[in-house]
Amino acid sequence: MLKILSDSVATLDAWLWGLPFIIILLGTHIFCTIRTGFVQKHTFKGIRLSVTPDPDGEGEVSQFGALTTALAATIGTGNIIGVATAVASGGPGAVFWMWITGVFGMATKYMETAMAVKYREQTKDGRMMGGAFTALERGLHSKWLAVLFALFGGIAAFGIGCLTQANSISTALKQNFGVDEKIAGIVVAILTAIVIIGGVKSITKVTEKLIPFMAAFYVLGCLWVIFMNRSVLGESIALIFKSAFSFQAGAGGVFGFTVAKALRFGCARGLFSNESGMGSAPIVAASAKTRNPVRQSMVSMTGTFWDTVVICALTGITLVSSAVAHPEFLASGSNTDTTVLTFHAFSLIPTIGKPVIAISLALFAYSTILGWSYYGERCAEYLLGSKVIKYYKVIFVVLSFVGCIVKLATVWNIADILNGLMIIPNVIGVFLLSGVLVADLKKYANNIDDVDPTPVPVVDRDSK
């Protein structure tokens, strides 16, 4: 019975992430890029704004705090295991399509964030709340689509944001440091509870310090491995581009994959990594102190730049160059155990290589737990009111322990499915509200310090 269920989930996941859904995803990224006049040209402005305090902005947390919390949720196992899965299942060309998904996905991240911030609300106790659910309800007057998004998001947080991440932590600690799964589970649950109990302000205080450290720690490890593989670096990069457009299996040398698989797994894992189009990151962006929607949206789109255009690309080059330099690495791995390729690559670093990747994986997964706890909490509050928050947090903490001790063979597929279901209502909102969002972009892009005079409405969700 369990095998039938597992096979059914895998089949549904494969169908969802077939050509039709990839067309929807890439189509949205291209549409948003064209509609905004290539908003990616403001990337460096967004980076500058992310570290520039905005005391005149209305919100709960700083722009940098909102960005690091979003990055906490997105820089996760997708950047390590997800990229390895893409390479193992789709070949080196998948790295190129992940990168393309990131470049064009920046425009979608801009639009979905602008939508969330423009239509955010203030709760009766002064907290900011927004996301695709408020935009769909207030902007499109479509309550049922808003409810669907919040329902998918609230459930997805338990899977993609908790169970799978906790399982990655316990696996990394068990394999590399001999830590018992139950001990790991207790530690993860305690650390999660300590942070999320204080809400978004507590989460951002942690992520503002954790994200820069863990990203630099991991990037230095990648650069070290790439330097060790420098003799095949040019060949590896050429292989990535060649395999991305190869229609003949085996054209990739040590890999044997065609463009169809590279495109499918590259796009699927690209989304899993940067979440552009999913509507998750805008939930925390809506809490940011910002004087207009455009300002925060430019900051938020840099999250996709850092996550996929930089970190996933570095991971992909690290893995492909290691496989080219050491073909035996592929022989010892498989599509179901893609951690093997990753750990082999980092084992090239003498002595500390495997601990570096193990610690990076644990930190990335833990940060994802923190970010997604907030996403899920906000979705649950939208559906059931503020009274559900404390219960949601308790369930989330308990599942962070369960994820450490239970094997979750089908959870990755379930997470992929829920990602897809979140995209549908979110993308509908982006398309139908694009005219309003682009008008704001034209208004504030060159006047980024102007204050939006539209007041944020105070809404009592507990009475709805």
ZIPEBEL-V179515 format. One record per backbone hydrogen bond with DSSP energy under -1.0 kcal/mol. NH is the residue of the N-H (numbers start at 1). CO is the residue of the C=O. E is the energy in kcal/mol with one decimal. If there is no record, write none. Layout:
nh:NH co:CO e:E
nh:NH co:CO e:E
//
This chain:
nh:5 co:1 e:-2.3
nh:6 co:2 e:-2.7
nh:7 co:3 e:-2.8
nh:8 co:4 e:-2.4
nh:9 co:5 e:-2.4
nh:10 co:6 e:-2.2
nh:11 co:7 e:-2.3
nh:12 co:8 e:-2.5
nh:13 co:9 e:-2.5
nh:14 co:10 e:-2.4
nh:15 co:11 e:-2.1
nh:16 co:12 e:-2.7
nh:17 co:13 e:-2.2
nh:18 co:15 e:-1.6
nh:22 co:18 e:-1.8
nh:23 co:19 e:-2.4
nh:24 co:20 e:-1.8
nh:25 co:21 e:-2.4
nh:26 co:22 e:-2.9
nh:27 co:23 e:-2.3
nh:28 co:24 e:-2.0
nh:29 co:25 e:-2.1
nh:30 co:26 e:-2.6
nh:31 co:27 e:-2.7
nh:32 co:28 e:-2.8
nh:33 co:29 e:-2.0
nh:34 co:30 e:-2.5
nh:35 co:31 e:-3.1
nh:36 co:32 e:-2.0
nh:37 co:34 e:-1.3
nh:38 co:33 e:-3.4
nh:41 co:38 e:-2.0
nh:42 co:39 e:-2.3
nh:43 co:40 e:-1.9
nh:46 co:42 e:-2.5
nh:47 co:43 e:-2.2
nh:48 co:44 e:-2.1
nh:49 co:45 e:-2.7
nh:50 co:46 e:-1.9
nh:52 co:49 e:-1.5
nh:57 co:54 e:-1.8
nh:58 co:290 e:-1.4
nh:60 co:287 e:-3.0
nh:61 co:287 e:-1.8
nh:66 co:62 e:-2.5
nh:67 co:63 e:-2.3
nh:68 co:64 e:-2.8
nh:69 co:65 e:-2.0
nh:70 co:66 e:-2.2
nh:71 co:67 e:-2.8
nh:72 co:68 e:-2.2
nh:73 co:69 e:-1.6
nh:74 co:70 e:-1.9
nh:75 co:71 e:-3.7
nh:76 co:74 e:-1.8
nh:79 co:76 e:-1.7
nh:81 co:77 e:-1.5
nh:82 co:77 e:-2.3
nh:84 co:80 e:-1.8
nh:85 co:81 e:-2.7
nh:86 co:82 e:-2.3
nh:87 co:83 e:-2.5
nh:88 co:84 e:-2.8
nh:89 co:85 e:-2.6
nh:90 co:86 e:-2.7
nh:91 co:87 e:-1.6
nh:94 co:91 e:-1.8
nh:95 co:92 e:-1.4
nh:97 co:93 e:-1.6
nh:98 co:94 e:-2.2
nh:99 co:95 e:-2.1
nh:100 co:96 e:-2.5
nh:101 co:97 e:-2.2
nh:102 co:98 e:-1.8
nh:103 co:99 e:-2.6
nh:104 co:100 e:-2.6
nh:105 co:101 e:-1.7
nh:106 co:102 e:-1.0
nh:107 co:104 e:-1.1
nh:109 co:105 e:-2.6
nh:110 co:106 e:-2.1
nh:111 co:107 e:-2.4
nh:112 co:108 e:-2.9
nh:113 co:109 e:-1.7
nh:114 co:110 e:-2.7
nh:115 co:111 e:-2.1
nh:116 co:112 e:-1.8
nh:117 co:113 e:-2.9
nh:118 co:114 e:-2.2
nh:119 co:115 e:-1.5
nh:120 co:117 e:-1.2
nh:121 co:129 e:-3.3
nh:122 co:457 e:-2.6
nh:123 co:127 e:-3.4
nh:126 co:123 e:-2.1
nh:129 co:121 e:-2.9
nh:135 co:131 e:-2.1
nh:136 co:132 e:-2.9
nh:137 co:133 e:-1.8
nh:138 co:134 e:-3.0
nh:139 co:135 e:-2.2
nh:140 co:135 e:-1.2
nh:142 co:136 e:-2.9
nh:146 co:142 e:-1.8
nh:147 co:143 e:-2.5
nh:148 co:144 e:-2.0
nh:149 co:145 e:-2.3
nh:150 co:146 e:-2.3
nh:151 co:147 e:-2.6
nh:152 co:148 e:-2.7
nh:153 co:149 e:-2.8
nh:154 co:150 e:-2.6
nh:155 co:151 e:-1.9
nh:156 co:152 e:-2.9
nh:157 co:153 e:-1.9
nh:159 co:155 e:-1.0
nh:160 co:156 e:-1.6
nh:161 co:156 e:-1.1
nh:163 co:158 e:-2.6
nh:164 co:159 e:-2.1
nh:166 co:162 e:-3.0
nh:167 co:163 e:-2.2
nh:168 co:164 e:-1.8
nh:169 co:165 e:-2.0
nh:170 co:166 e:-2.4
nh:171 co:167 e:-2.2
nh:172 co:168 e:-2.2
nh:173 co:169 e:-2.5
nh:174 co:170 e:-2.3
nh:175 co:171 e:-2.6
nh:176 co:172 e:-1.6
nh:177 co:173 e:-1.9
nh:178 co:174 e:-1.1
nh:179 co:173 e:-1.8
nh:184 co:180 e:-2.6
nh:185 co:181 e:-2.5
nh:186 co:182 e:-2.3
nh:187 co:183 e:-2.3
nh:188 co:184 e:-2.8
nh:189 co:185 e:-2.5
nh:190 co:186 e:-2.4
nh:191 co:187 e:-2.7
nh:192 co:188 e:-2.4
nh:193 co:189 e:-2.5
nh:194 co:190 e:-2.5
nh:195 co:191 e:-1.4
nh:196 co:192 e:-2.7
nh:197 co:193 e:-1.7
nh:198 co:195 e:-1.1
nh:199 co:196 e:-1.7
nh:203 co:199 e:-2.1
nh:204 co:200 e:-2.6
nh:205 co:201 e:-1.6
nh:206 co:202 e:-1.4
nh:207 co:203 e:-2.7
nh:208 co:204 e:-2.5
nh:210 co:206 e:-2.8
nh:211 co:207 e:-2.2
nh:213 co:209 e:-1.0
nh:214 co:210 e:-2.9
nh:215 co:211 e:-2.5
nh:216 co:212 e:-2.0
nh:217 co:213 e:-2.5
nh:218 co:214 e:-2.2
nh:219 co:215 e:-2.8
nh:220 co:216 e:-2.3
nh:221 co:217 e:-1.3
nh:222 co:218 e:-2.2
nh:223 co:219 e:-2.8
nh:224 co:220 e:-1.9
nh:225 co:221 e:-2.0
nh:226 co:222 e:-2.8
nh:227 co:223 e:-2.3
nh:228 co:224 e:-1.8
nh:229 co:225 e:-1.5
nh:230 co:227 e:-1.3
nh:232 co:229 e:-2.1
nh:236 co:232 e:-2.5
nh:237 co:233 e:-2.4
nh:238 co:234 e:-2.2
nh:239 co:235 e:-2.1
nh:240 co:236 e:-1.9
nh:241 co:237 e:-1.8
nh:242 co:238 e:-2.7
nh:243 co:239 e:-2.8
nh:244 co:240 e:-1.2
nh:245 co:242 e:-1.1
nh:251 co:248 e:-1.9
nh:253 co:250 e:-1.4
nh:255 co:252 e:-1.0
nh:259 co:246 e:-2.2
nh:262 co:258 e:-2.2
nh:263 co:259 e:-3.0
nh:264 co:260 e:-2.4
nh:265 co:261 e:-2.6
nh:266 co:262 e:-2.0
nh:267 co:263 e:-2.3
nh:268 co:264 e:-2.5
nh:269 co:265 e:-2.3
nh:270 co:266 e:-1.8
nh:271 co:267 e:-2.3
nh:272 co:268 e:-2.1
nh:273 co:269 e:-1.8
nh:274 co:270 e:-2.8
nh:275 co:271 e:-2.8
nh:278 co:275 e:-1.9
nh:283 co:280 e:-1.8
nh:284 co:281 e:-1.1
nh:285 co:281 e:-1.7
nh:286 co:282 e:-1.8
nh:287 co:284 e:-1.6
nh:288 co:285 e:-1.6
nh:289 co:61 e:-2.9
nh:296 co:292 e:-1.2
nh:297 co:293 e:-1.9
nh:298 co:294 e:-2.2
nh:299 co:295 e:-1.5
nh:300 co:296 e:-2.7
nh:301 co:297 e:-2.1
nh:303 co:300 e:-1.7
nh:305 co:301 e:-1.3
nh:306 co:302 e:-2.7
nh:307 co:303 e:-2.5
nh:308 co:304 e:-2.4
nh:309 co:304 e:-1.3
nh:310 co:305 e:-1.4
nh:311 co:306 e:-2.4
nh:312 co:307 e:-1.7
nh:313 co:308 e:-1.2
nh:314 co:310 e:-2.3
nh:315 co:311 e:-2.4
nh:316 co:312 e:-2.7
nh:317 co:313 e:-2.5
nh:318 co:314 e:-2.3
nh:319 co:315 e:-2.5
nh:320 co:316 e:-2.8
nh:321 co:317 e:-2.4
nh:322 co:318 e:-1.6
nh:323 co:319 e:-2.3
nh:324 co:320 e:-2.4
nh:325 co:321 e:-2.3
nh:326 co:322 e:-2.0
nh:329 co:326 e:-2.3
nh:332 co:328 e:-1.1
nh:333 co:330 e:-1.3
nh:340 co:337 e:-1.5
nh:342 co:338 e:-1.2
nh:343 co:339 e:-2.9
nh:344 co:340 e:-2.4
nh:345 co:341 e:-2.1
nh:346 co:342 e:-2.1
nh:347 co:343 e:-1.2
nh:348 co:345 e:-1.2
nh:349 co:346 e:-1.5
nh:352 co:350 e:-3.3
nh:353 co:349 e:-1.4
nh:356 co:352 e:-2.2
nh:357 co:353 e:-1.8
nh:358 co:354 e:-2.4
nh:359 co:355 e:-2.8
nh:360 co:356 e:-2.4
nh:361 co:357 e:-2.6
nh:362 co:358 e:-2.2
nh:363 co:359 e:-2.7
nh:364 co:360 e:-3.0
nh:365 co:361 e:-2.4
nh:366 co:362 e:-2.4
nh:367 co:363 e:-2.6
nh:368 co:364 e:-1.8
nh:369 co:365 e:-1.9
nh:370 co:366 e:-1.8
nh:371 co:367 e:-2.3
nh:372 co:368 e:-2.7
nh:373 co:369 e:-1.6
nh:374 co:370 e:-1.1
nh:375 co:371 e:-1.6
nh:376 co:372 e:-2.7
nh:377 co:373 e:-1.9
nh:378 co:374 e:-2.4
nh:379 co:375 e:-2.2
nh:380 co:376 e:-2.6
nh:381 co:377 e:-2.5
nh:382 co:378 e:-2.3
nh:383 co:379 e:-1.7
nh:384 co:380 e:-2.9
nh:385 co:381 e:-2.5
nh:388 co:385 e:-1.6
nh:389 co:386 e:-1.4
nh:392 co:388 e:-2.6
nh:393 co:389 e:-2.4
nh:394 co:390 e:-1.7
nh:395 co:391 e:-2.4
nh:396 co:392 e:-2.5
nh:397 co:393 e:-2.4
nh:398 co:394 e:-2.3
nh:399 co:395 e:-2.5
nh:400 co:396 e:-1.6
nh:401 co:397 e:-1.0
nh:402 co:398 e:-2.3
nh:403 co:399 e:-2.9
nh:406 co:402 e:-1.5
nh:414 co:410 e:-2.2
nh:415 co:411 e:-2.9
nh:416 co:412 e:-2.0
nh:417 co:413 e:-2.1
nh:418 co:414 e:-2.5
nh:419 co:415 e:-2.3
nh:420 co:416 e:-1.9
nh:421 co:417 e:-2.1
nh:422 co:418 e:-2.0
nh:423 co:419 e:-1.5
nh:424 co:420 e:-1.2
nh:426 co:422 e:-1.3
nh:427 co:423 e:-3.3
nh:428 co:424 e:-1.9
nh:429 co:425 e:-1.9
nh:430 co:426 e:-2.1
nh:431 co:427 e:-2.5
nh:432 co:428 e:-2.4
nh:433 co:429 e:-2.0
nh:437 co:433 e:-2.1
nh:438 co:434 e:-2.7
nh:439 co:435 e:-1.7
nh:440 co:436 e:-1.7
nh:441 co:437 e:-1.8
nh:442 co:438 e:-2.4
nh:443 co:439 e:-1.6
nh:444 co:440 e:-2.6
nh:445 co:441 e:-2.4
nh:450 co:447 e:-2.1
nh:452 co:291 e:-3.3
nh:459 co:122 e:-2.7
nh:463 co:460 e:-1.1
nh:464 co:461 e:-1.3
//
